[in-house]
Structure formats: C-alpha cells, structure tokens
Amino acid sequence: MTAVLGCIIAHAQQNQEGAIDEVNILGRKKIKQERAEFKRHGQSVETLSEEDLNRNNPAAIDQTLSTMAGLQVDKRTNFGGQRLVVRGYGNDQKFNNWGVKAYWNNIPLTTAEGITVLDDMDFAYVNNVEVIKGPAATMYGGGTGGAVRFYTRPDFTKGISVSEDVMLGAFKTFQSRTQLNVADENYSVNAAYGHLETDGYRPNGGGLKNFFNVNGTVKLSKKDQLSFLASQAYSYEHTSGQISYDDYYAGIDNGNAAYIRKNAGTKIKSTRVGLSNTISLTSNLRNYTTLFYYNANTESVSAGAYGVTSSPNVGLRSTFTLKNECKDFENRLDFGAEIQNSVSTTSSYRFTGSETNPLQTTGMSGASYFKYNNNQSTYFVIDYLTYKPWALTLLAGLSANRTNYDRKDLYALPDLVPGHKDQSFNKKYDMAFTPHIALQKEWKHQIFNLSYSEGYNSPTAASSFITATNTVNDDLKPERAKMFDFSVHGLLLNTKLDYRISAFRIDYSDKLTQLLLPGNTSGQTYWANTGSQKNTGLELSIGYQYRTENSFIERIVPFVNLSYYDTKYKDFSIYDPKYQDPVTGKIVGKLMVYDHKTVVGVPRNKYAVGLDIFTKPGFYLVNTYNYLGNVYSDFNNSNLVKGFGLLNSKLGFKKSFNKWDLDLYVMGNNLTNQINYTFLFLGNNINDSDKGSNYTVPTDLNPGPAKAYFFYGLNIKYRF
C-alpha cells in the first residue's frame, strides 16, 4: 500500500504507454521501442518494425513473425487459417487460435470466448508488431501462451501524401494498396484500400481479400488525444485439405478430394471499429480507454460440414496510470479492466460424404443452431517501484479473470425437430487470479529481468458441453500456466550491437485435450483435462548495424535469432477407446500414459539468420533463412516430421527524390526448393480421415510451395 500511495512515475500506454528509453541507439530502429516494452512488461518481449515487416510480403505474416525467437506461425491456406504458437504453446487446436491473445491498436482480436481468427486482418496495413512471450494474463487476461499486438501507427509527417503499392507474381497473385495520408502537427488521418487475389499454390487453393481501413489520431489538447481505427474486410480463402505424409515427402500435392469436391473454403465479411482516448486527468493521473466493436459474418464449407456464424463482439479496455516521484524513489501504478461481450448465432449442417452429391447433408437430425451470450472480463493492477540510485525496479501485478457462457438451442422448440434433445446450457468459470512479479536492474546499457508470472485459459463454450451425452462438461477445468523467466536485453559496441537472452521454464497444468468418447461408434468427441506440460527453453537474439561514411555501402544489418526447447509431458494420460491389442488384434481400449514424451509440434531447435545490405544509391538486398527443426506429431513420439529451412531474398531499389518516394523490388521465396509444410494436425487430432477423400490413409498435413517462387513489386508515394 505504501508503494501504491507513495512516489509514482510517468508512464504511457503503447506509444502513450511505453516509457521512453533515453539511450541514443545507433543500431537497429526497433530496439528503442523493444527496450521500453521489455521494461514495461517485466518479461521477454520482442518487436518488429516496419522495415522488419517488409522483409517479405507483409500479408504473409507467418513468414515474418516466424523469424522471431520463440514464435511460430502455422497456416492452413495461402493467407489465412493462422495459428500462433508461442514458446511451444498454442498448437492444441485443429483450427484458429486459443490461449494466445491478439490485439490491434488496443482492440482485442481475441473474442469473449477466447478464440482468435486472423483471416480478416489486414496485415499489410500493420507497421509494428509486439510479442509478449509466455503467460501474460496479469495485463492481458487469458494469455496462457502470451500476447501478440499489431499496431498501425499514425504518420505525423506534415502534409498530404498518396501512395500506390502493387505486387504480382507466382500463383497468379495480384496485390495492391492505395493510401491517402493527411497530417499536421495536431492530427494524422490515413485511409487505405487493399486488394489481394491469388490462385494459390495448391489445388482449389485460391483466395480473395478486400480491405478498407481508416486510422487516425487527433490531439485535442496537450493533455487530450483521440484515436480511431475502422476496418471493413472481405476474405475468402479456399481450403485444399490435408494430404498424407507419403505424398508430402514425395513432393506430390493433389489436394484432398473431400475438400475440393465441395469447393471448400471460409468466407468472412467483417466490420471492426475502435475509438480510443488518452487524457491526463490530473498532473499525475492519466487514462487510456478504448471502446471497440467487431462483427464477422462467416460462411464455412469444410470436408464434414457447412457452417454459418454471425458473431458481434463489443467491449472496452481501460488503463489508468498514476505517477509521482519523491527523493530516490519512483513509483508507477497501472490499473484497469478489459471487458467483452459477444452475442453470436451459429449453425452447422453435417455432410453425408456423398461423392455424387458432395453438399448433401444428413438432414435436421445432424444440424445445430445456437445463440450464445459470452462474457469475459479481466481486472488488473500493476505497480512499479524503482530505487533510482541502484536503477532497480520491483514490479508486482495481479489480475482477476472471469468467463461465462450462456447458450440457447434454437432447434429445441417442441416438435420443431422430432427427437431433438435440448442442448442449451450455461457455464460460469470461477474468478481466477494470476500474479506477476519481476525484479529489474539496469546497468549501463544492459537491462536484467527476473520474473514469475501465471497464465489462465478457460475452455471455450463449445468444449464446455458434451454433445454426445447432452450434458454440461462440469469436470472441465481451465488451463493454468506458471513461468519463471530470466531475460537480459543489452547493447554493446557503442549501442550498434543489440542482444536478448532468455532462459525460461513454463509449467502448464490441466491441459485441455479433445478425446474420443468411449463406447461411441460415430466418432463423437469431448474435452478433458489430461495432465501437465513442461516447456523449458533458451532464446538468443543478436542484431548489429554497421554504417559507413564514404563508400558505396551505406549499412549492413545482420541478425541471428535462436530458440532451443526441451518440452515434455508430465502426468499426462489419455484413454484411447480404439486401442488395438497387438497380440489378439481386438479393439480393447486402453489408458495411454505419455509421461516424459516430447510435446507434439515443438522442435528442439529453431533459428532465423538474416543479412541485409543497403547502398547509398538506393539498391538493397534483404536475405532471410528460417529453419524449423524436427517435430513429433503424435503423443507417443512415433511419427517424426522432418524439419526444413526456407531461404527468402528481396532485391530492390529505394529512392526519394523531390516529392516522390520509389521502391522497386523482386522477391524470391524458398530459393533452395525445400519441401516444407505450413500446418500439421497434432496430438489427439492426428489420423484425420474424411468421407469422400482420395486417400485410404490418414491425412494430417498441409504442404507449402516446394519450389522457388517469385513476386515483383512497385511502391510509389507522392507528397503534396
């Protein structure tokens, strides 16, 4: 309490939230922000600048984000179906994201149910990314795996500018972006229209996206600032389906007929609006509040079902910052809340698997139509107490997290569907408290941080109910995580060289796993807590910027990002009702224990190496080699999936003259023709088999382009 009421120091959210690093850094541009966010969060953080995001096609966010130590991004389609995996956590789901939270300009992309869909996110409009690695529930609620924050920063360059970015190339891909930016000292407004279309590199793998975005900031006074973000999106990503491992290693990709025959894909029309206000209420009290609204109308055709969903989501995120100083102490107190509510409707109709009539359904007996009312709330308080003579800071935080679901079965009216059982239910998960404690020490240009943090991830609404038995899954518990993290962020060689070292141990308990229902012959499933998982790792990132004064080469920027993981299951067991006795050949069922087995989908080694060369005339060469090591796909560690490395390069010419900015480039991906994958079914989701498939063996893998492919781009900007 003394710390709360005592001496308090200034602090601002995001641009407003992050403390300004006073070091004059001669190295990479992103490091100043990265150090500030590392100090603010009190745990390992890494950022990507606009220059980093433009290493590849910005719309292919999986390639760019995966260069980070500790982060892997999977995807099921060309530019959709992304799955974020942070420090070996987040790959438990077949589809979408669960347990890793995402934000765009302080607007949660993760809904009240805890699900994150990124298909309708315009990544080409993003110019900054921040990743908090490991449990981040104290500040961001249900962030068991971490939090990924996307930003579209305002450009306050005075005047009016228009720009046109065009890219075309492999797989009949065409991408364009038209932008208008108007700015003065007190305001900045940007409007952009983006278009992306491709035939894709897989059969029935095409995609189409259209985005209209408006983003702006208005400084109402020295103490009051208003920001807004609005996005209208259309995304249609075709789905080719999974193939077998034999075809994958042979370089064969004919797609999966169960998907292709149905012209499978996901169509999303969405609207997202956020309004933020930053205001100094007193000389030492500041507030940053965002009101947001999101609605997505989704139409999905998969191998097994046709689904339609409308999911409006509304809420607010508000943070107060109290500040002051006295003598040798500084103190800052952050407290606030994030509250969301979603009232959605979803319907699903099962296919029979007919090859002659691929869209034939099983009728109303296999259909569902639900209305959900989902609520999620997080309340948090974080105190930073600094003893200035020692440059020593103690961070102590606590959050309270609550989730509840209410589902109404709209097919449960009497005699509407004969024989239909009412699947309405409500489920409330008890308030969960997650602490975060960190000790930070600054010495010269080095920041040392030792932290302990906890995470919380409640089950989704769908997993909280067992359809086959028509009962609420009352035994289900939320997942919890406990992390110890020691990280150092430093600058050497006159701040030209930056490095980050992190050693961590994360213990996940009450892991949630989808299981086959014992005795059920139709393959119906339910969710259960199956045990614990322990992720231990070491991450190392090094970057350097070498500048010259009087030579053809202006600067050379190499970097290396390394991840080493040791991930194991503990007290982890699953009942397999389809277990076959190896002697008799009979299906007998068995409790399978996977203690000390390696966690599925997590490699032992992962690294990225980059070498960028920029010249004074404007020519540049950007090179990235990204390697993902071997992984196991099954709990028993019997199927080892080979690792691969992808080499991408970008050769271009960038120059500003008079009022024009020009960027002309050619981009080559997978230049060494490596067989690679973009998505795996893992754990209890393996051995996927769909009616009408062209396979008689399981299909658990989505391949990437196995040959080199190229894009050509031109970006032009005119400043009035």
FENMO-V540011 format. One line per field, one symbol per residue. ss: DSSP state (H for helix, E for strand, - for the rest). phi: phi as a letter, one per 20 degrees, with the letter a starting at -180 (. if undefined). burial: I if it has 24 or more other C-alpha atoms within 12 Angstrom, else O. A space follows every 50 residues. Layout:
BEGIN
ss->???
phi->???
burial->???
END
This chain:
BEGIN
ss->-HHHH------EE--EE-------------HHHHHHHHHHH---EEEE-H HHH-------HHHHH-----EEEE--------EEEE--E-------EE-E EEEE--EE-E----EE------HHH--EEEEEE---HHHH-----EEEEE E-------EEEEEEEEEEEHHHEEEEEEEEEEEE--EEEEEEEEEEEE-- ------EEEEEEEEEEEEEEE--EEEEEEEEEEEEEEE----E-HHHHH- ------HHHH----EEEEEEEEEEEEEEEEEE--EEEEEEEEEEEEEEEE E---EEEEEEEEEEEEEEEEEEEEEE--EEEEEEEEEEEEEEEEEEEEEE E---------E--HHH-EEEEEEEEEEEEEEEEEEEEHHH-EEEEEEEEE EEEEEEEEE---------------EEEEEEEEEEEEEEEEEEE--EEEEE EEEEEEE----HHHEE----EE------EEEEEEEEEEEEEE----EEEE EEEEEEEEE--EEEEE--------EEEEE--EEEEEEEEEEEEEEEE--- --EEEEEEEEEEEEEEEEEE--EEEE---E------E--EEEE----E-- ----EEEEEEEEEEE---EEEEEEEEEE--EE-------EE--EEEEEEE EEEEEEE--EEEEEEEEEE-------EEEE--HHH--------------- EEE-----EEEEEEEEEEE-
phi->.fffeeecdfacelgfeefefefeeeefffffffffffffemafccccef fffefcfgfefffffffffncccebecgcbmfcecdlncpdfefcmdbnd eccclmefeeffendcddgeeeffeecaccceengcffecmfdgeqbddd cdffdeffodccbcdcbbrgmleccbbdccccbbfdbbcccbddcbbben ecgldfbbccccccbaccefafdccdcbbcbdccccdfdenecefffgfe mdcemdffeffelfrcdcdccccccccdbefcfcccccccdcbbbcddcc ddfdbdcccccfccrbcccdcdcabbledcbccdbrbcccbcddcbcbcf eenfeecfefdenffdebbcddcdccbcccbcddddefgdldcddccbcd cbcbccddeeeefgmfcgmfefdfacbceggddcebcbcdcdclddcdbd ccbccbbffffffecdffdlcfefefdffccccdcdccdcccllmfddbc ccdbccddclgececffgmeeemfcbdbedpcbcddbccccccbcddcec bfeebccebccdccccdcebldbcedfdfdffeemeedmaeeddgmffff mdffcbbcccbdccdffpfbcdccddddffceedfeledeeffbcdddcc dbccbdbldddcbdbccddlfdlefbcdacecmeefmfbdfnfedddgcc bdeefecfbccccbdcccdf
burial->OOIIOIIIIIIIIIIIIIIIOOOOIIIIIIIIIIIIIIIIIIIIIIIIII OIIIIIIIIIIIIIIIIIIIIIIIIIIIIIIIIIIIIIIIIIIIIIIIII IIIIIIIIIIIIIIIIIIIIIIIIIIIIIIIIIIIIIIIIIIIIIIIIII IIIIIOOOOIIIIIIIIIIIIOIIIIIIIIIIIOOIIIIIIIIIIIIIII IIIIIIIIIIIIIIIIIIIOOOOOIIIIIIIIIIIIIIIIIIIIIOIIOO OIIIIIIIIIIIIIIIIIIIIIIIIIIIIIOOOIIIIIIIIIIIIIIIII IIIIIIIIIIIIIIIIIIIIIIIIIOOOIIIIIIIIIIIIIIIIIIIIII IIIOOOOIIOIOOOOIIIIIIIIIIIIIIIIIIIIIIOOOOIIIIIIIII IIIIIIIIIIIIOOOOOOOOIIIIIIIIIOOIIIIIIIIIIIOOIIIIII IIIIIIIIIIIIIIIIIIOOOIIOOIIIIIIIIIIIIIIIIOOOIIIIII IIIIIIIIIIIIIIIIIIOOOOOOIIIIIIIIIIIIIIIIIIIIIIOOOO OOOOIIIIIIIIIIIIIIIIOIIIIIIIOOOOOOOOOOOOOOOIOOIIII IIIIIIIIIIIIIIIOOIIIIIIIIIIIIIIIIIIIIOOIIIIIIIIIII IIIIIOOOOOIIIIIIIIIIIOOIIIIIIIIIIIIIIIIIIIIIIOOIII IIIIIIIIIIIIIIIIIOOO
END
